[in-house]
């Protein structure tokens, strides 16, 4: 499996819980609808440290899974992904000055 993993910080001045609610209830359904070839979509919401209780400096980590690198390339250059609708929704969730994104191949290690 190939995936795009991004570390997400919400836009400055926004309420964390409101952004998370929008992410799950509006943005995620939109991404699922417009991103061809998407095999799995994971939203990891950042939690406080079990040791210190502090929240990390990011709000979540997103994983978008594809069968192969070519499928990912096609998806991320597709009209739906590049649409104004998707971009307008993304800026409600993502501070693009702080986003970190990575293209990776997943290798699951059996336990």
ChimeraX attribute file (.defattr): number of C-alpha atoms within 10 A of each C-alpha:
attribute: neighborCount
match mode: 1-to-1
recipient: residues
	/A:1	14
	/A:2	20
	/A:3	23
	/A:4	18
	/A:5	18
	/A:6	17
	/A:7	19
	/A:8	24
	/A:9	21
	/A:10	22
	/A:11	17
	/A:12	9
	/A:13	6
	/A:14	11
	/A:15	10
	/A:16	14
	/A:17	10
	/A:18	11
	/A:19	18
	/A:20	18
	/A:21	12
	/A:22	14
	/A:23	20
	/A:24	12
	/A:25	11
	/A:26	12
	/A:27	20
	/A:28	16
	/A:29	11
	/A:30	18
	/A:31	19
	/A:32	15
	/A:33	13
	/A:34	18
	/A:35	21
	/A:36	19
	/A:37	17
	/A:38	18
	/A:39	14
	/A:40	13
	/A:41	16
	/A:42	12
	/A:43	17
	/A:44	13
	/A:45	12
	/A:46	16
	/A:47	13
	/A:48	10
	/A:49	10
	/A:50	8
	/A:51	6
	/A:52	7
	/A:53	9
	/A:54	10
	/A:55	12
	/A:56	11
	/A:57	10
	/A:58	15
	/A:59	20
	/A:60	18
	/A:61	18
	/A:62	17
	/A:63	20
	/A:64	20
	/A:65	23
	/A:66	22
	/A:67	15
	/A:68	13
	/A:69	17
	/A:70	11
	/A:71	15
	/A:72	22
	/A:73	12
	/A:74	14
	/A:75	19
	/A:76	16
	/A:77	12
	/A:78	14
	/A:79	14
	/A:80	18
	/A:81	19
	/A:82	14
	/A:83	11
	/A:84	11
	/A:85	12
	/A:86	18
	/A:87	12
	/A:88	11
	/A:89	17
	/A:90	18
	/A:91	12
	/A:92	16
	/A:93	22
	/A:94	20
	/A:95	14
	/A:96	13
	/A:97	8
	/A:98	13
	/A:99	14
	/A:100	12
	/A:101	14
	/A:102	11
	/A:103	14
	/A:104	14
	/A:105	15
	/A:106	10
	/A:107	8
	/A:108	7
	/A:109	5
	/A:110	4
	/A:111	3
